Amino acid sequence: MRDDEGMRTRARLLAAAFVALCLLLVGCGTIGGDRDRATEPARAASPVPMPAPLSSGAASPGPTASRPGAQDVGARPYELVVPPTYDAAVPAPLVMVLHGYGSTGAEVDAVLGLRAEAAERGALYVLPEGTADSGDRQFWNATQACCNFSGSDVDDSAYLADVLRDVAATYSVDPAHVVVAGHSNGGFMAYRLACEHADLVTHAVSVAGAMTSDTGACAPSRPVSVLQVHGTRDSTIRYEGGSNGPFPYPSALASVEAWARLDGCSTQAERPDRALDLDMLPGADTSVTAFPRCDDGADVELWSIDGAGHVPRFGTDFPGALLDHVLDGT
C-alpha cells in the first residue's frame, strides 16, 4: 500500500472511532466537560452594499403573511416569526438562527435569547432544523470537523439558501441586513453559508463555532460582515483551535483572521475601547478584537468571553449587544 493510501486508511479509521465515541456521549458536547446541546438558558462605516434581491427558488410555496409559524422548504421544516410591527412597505431585517449538533431550533432559541429582541427591532426571525444522523442527532453538514459524522450527502447550504429565498418570496426583506447566527455546529454552518451564498447573507455570527480549516475553499462573491463570539474556556470547540477526530478546525482568532483576509480588511488587529458584559458569570469580561477598514464597509470582530465555556450563560445584555452590532453597526 502506498504511503498516501495508508494515511487515508488511518484517517478513515480515526474518523470511525470518533463517530463511535460521539454516539456514546451526549451530542458530542460532553467531550471535555462542555455540552453542545443548547439547553442553558461597526464601527460607523458606510452601509454594506445591497446584494442581489432574494428571489424565490424554493421547492415549496412560501409562507403567507396571515400564517407565520411552521413552514417548510422541500419537506424540511423551519419556524418563521413575523414581528407585530411588520409593514410590507418597509423592508425588514431578517435574522436566521442555527442550532448546534444534537440540538434543535427551540434549544438554540432559548440559549441565544434573540427572539424578543428581534421582534422589538422589527426583524423577521427564522429557526430552521437540521437533519438526523445515524445516531438520531440533528446536525448541519458544515465542514469535515463539524458535524457530518455519518457521511450524509445532505446539502444544508442549498437548503438554508432556499429558506432565505422562501421568506423573501412573501415578506419584504431588507437585503442589506440578512443575518445568519449559529451556535457550535450552527456557527460552522453560518460560515459555510456566508462562503457559498454571500449574495444572500450580509452578516455571519458564529457562537462557539469555527471557520473551515480549508479557507481556500471559501470564495464569497462579496464581503460578508463576521462576528465570532467564543468562551476562552470552551473545551468542546476549543477557543485555541483543535480537531474532531482527524479533522482540524482553526482557533477563534484564526477564524476571524481568515475572514479579514477574505473581506480585504487591515491585517493589523485593533482592540476597541468598548465595554461588553455578555455572560452572567462573575468577572466574565468580554474583550473585542476588530479588523478595521474592510472592503465595502464590512465588519470583522471577535468577542472573547473570559472564562466562559461552550454554552455561555448569556445575560440580558447579550441579545441587544449582538443585534446592535449586526443591525446598527455599533
N, C-alpha and C positions, 0 to 999 in steps of 0.2 A: 504494500500500500504506500502510495506517495505520501510525503510529509503533509502536504496541504489537505489530502483526503483524511489523514489521521487526525489533523486538527479539527476538521469539520465534524468527524465522528465524535471526538471528545466533547465538542461544543454541544452536539445534539444530546449526548448522554447527560451533560451537566444541566442542560435546559430541562430534560425529562425529570431529573432528580429534583430540580427546583419546583416544577409543577407539582410533583408528589408532596413536597414539603408544604406548598401553599394549600393543598387540599386538606392537610392535617391542621392547619391554622385557620383562624377566623379571618377570612377575606384577605390573607397575606398581611393584614395590618398588625398582627401580633408579633411579627418579626421585630426583634429589638425592643419590644415592650410597648410600641405605639399601635394604635388601631387605624386601619384605613377606612373602616366603616364610619360614616359621619353620623354618630349618634349623640355627640355632645353639642349640649346646646353650643398742572403742567405749567407747568410754567405758563405765563400769559403769552402764549405763542400764537402765530397765525392759525386759523382754523384748518383742520385736516381737510384736504381737497375732497370734493364729493366723488365717491366711486360710482361706477355704473349703476343705474337703478336696479333694484331687486326685481327680477321678472319671474313669473310663475313657470316652474319646470317640474313641479312635484307630481307624483303619481296619483294623488288623490285630491279631491276638491279642498280648497282652503276653508278655514273656519268662517262662520258667518258672524257679523257684528252682533247679532242678537243671541248667539250661542257660544260664548267663550267657554273655556274649560277643557275637557278631554278632547283631544284631536288626534289624528293620525296621518302619517305620510307613508305610503307603500306598506300599509298594515302595521307600521311601527308607531307607538303612541308618543304623545307629548302633551304637556299641560300648558295652556295659554291663559294668562291673567291679564285682562284689559283694565287699565286704570279708570276709576269713576269719572275722571275729568277728560277722558278721550274725546277728541274732536277731529273728525275726518279732515277738516280743513287745515289742521295744524299737524305736520308730520311729528310723530312721537319717537323718542329713543326706544331702542329695543335692547333688552338685557336677557341673554341666554345663560343658564347656569347648568353645569355638567357635574354629575356625581362621581365619586371615586369607585375603585374596584370593590365589588361585592356590596355596593351601596345602592341607593335609589334617589330619584329626584326629591322625594319627600324628606329624606335624611339630609341631603346637602342643603336643601331649603332651610331646614332648622339650624344647621351649623353656621352658614354664612349670614342668615338673617336679612337677606336683601329684599324680600317680597314687599314689606310695608314701605320701605324707603323708596323702592322703585315706583310704587303706586303714588307716593307723595310727590314724586318728580314727574309724574305723567308718563312713565315708561311702560311699554309692553313687556311682559315678563314671561319667559318661556323655560319650561323644565322638560327636556327630553329624557328618554330612557335608553340605556344600552341594551345589548342582547346578552343572553345567558351563555356561559361557557360550560364545559363538561362537568364542572362542579356546581352548576346551577347558580353561579355568581355573575351578576351583571358587570359588564366591562365595556371599555371603548378600545377599538383597535387603533391605538395611537402610535406607539413605537415598539421596537423589539423588547425594550426594557420594561414596558408597561402599557397594556397588561393582557395581551392576547396570548396567554399561556397554553391555550388549547389548539392553536394554529388555525383559527377560523379565518375564512376569506371575506368576512363582512366588511363592507366599505362604509365605515361610520362617517368619514369625511363627506362623502356624497350625500348620505342621509341627513346630516346636520345642515349642509348647504340647502338641501331641499326643504327642510323645516323653515329656514330663514326665508326662502322664496315663498313658501306656503303662507306664512304670516303676512308677508308683504303683498300677496295677491288680493287680500281682503282689507287689510288695515293700512293706513298711511304711516309709513316708516321713514324716519329721518335717516338717510343713508350716510350721514356724517357721524352718527352715534349708534353703531351696532356693536355691542359689547358681548364677548363670549368669556365667561368666567368659569373656572373649574377647580375642583379640589382633587389633589392627588392624581389618579389616573385621568380625571377630568381636566386637570391642569396640563398634563401631557397632550390631551386631545385638543384643548384650546389652542395650543401652539401649532399642532398639525393643521387645524382648520385655518389658522392665520397664514401658514405657509402655502396652503393649496387653494384657498379661496379668499385672498386678500381683496378681491373685487367686491366681496360681500361683508367682510369683517373690518372694522376700523380699530378695535381695541381688543387685546387678548390679555386676560388676567389668569395667572397660574398661582393657586394657593397650594403650597407643598407639592407641586409637580416639578417637571423639568423639561427642558428642550431636548430634542433628539440629539444623540451623540454624533450623528451624521449630518452636520449642519450644511454640508454641501448639497444635500438633497432638498433643502428648503430654499425655494426661489419665489418669494412673494411678488406679485405683479405690481405692488405699490407699497410704500412704507405702512406698517401697522404699529400703532402705539402698544407698548407692552408694559405690564406691571407684574412683577414676581413678588409674592408675599410668602415668607418662609420662616419657620421657627428654627433657631440656631441649634436646638437640641432634638430635632426631628431624627428619630432612629429608624424610620421606615423608608422614606425618601430623604436621604441624608442631605443636610444643608451643604456639606462639603463635597457632595457627589459620591457615587458608589456604583453598585451593579446589582441587578436582579439575575441570579444565575450567571451565565457567561456574558450577559448583555449590560454594558455600562450606560450610565446616564451622567450628565455634567452637573457641576455644583450650581447652586442658586446664582452665584455671581457669574459663572461661565455662561449660564443660560441667557442672562441679560446682556452680557458682552457679545454673544453671538447676534442678538437682535440689534445691538448698537451698530455692529458692522453691516448687517442687512439694511438697516434704516439710514445708513450714512451719517451716524452721529459722531460726535467727538469721541475718540478712544480714551480720553482722559476723564475718568470718573470724578464727579463732584459730590460733596456732602452738604446738601442744603440745610440751612438752619431752620428746620421745621419740626415742631413737636408733634409726635404721634403717640397715642396711648391706646393700643388696639386690643390688648389681652387683659383679662381680669386678674391674671396672676400678679401678686405684689412685686413691683420692681421690674416687670417685664416691659422695659422700654423698647421702642421701635426706632431703629436708625434708618435713614434714607440714603441710598446711593443712586445718583442720577447721571445719565449720559446726555449732555446738552447738545443743542444745535443739530438736531436730526433733520433729515430731508422732509420737506413738505409739512413742517410743523408737527411731526410725530414726536412721541414722548416715550422714553425707556427708563424705568426705575426698578429698583429692588428695595423692598421694605423688609428688613431683618428684625424679627421679634426675638429679643434676647431671652433665652431660657425656655421658649415655647417648644412643644413637641409637634407631632404630626397633625393633631387636631387641636389647634389653638383654642383656648377658651375666650372667644371674642367677646369684648364688652359692647356696650350700647353705642360707642362711638365708631365702631368699625364700619357698619353699613354706610353711614354718612360720609366717612372719610374716603371710602372706596369710590362711591358714586360721585362725590365731589371731584375726585381726581379724573375719572374716566368721562364724566359728562360735562363738567365745568372747567376742567383743566387746572385744578388747584391742588 
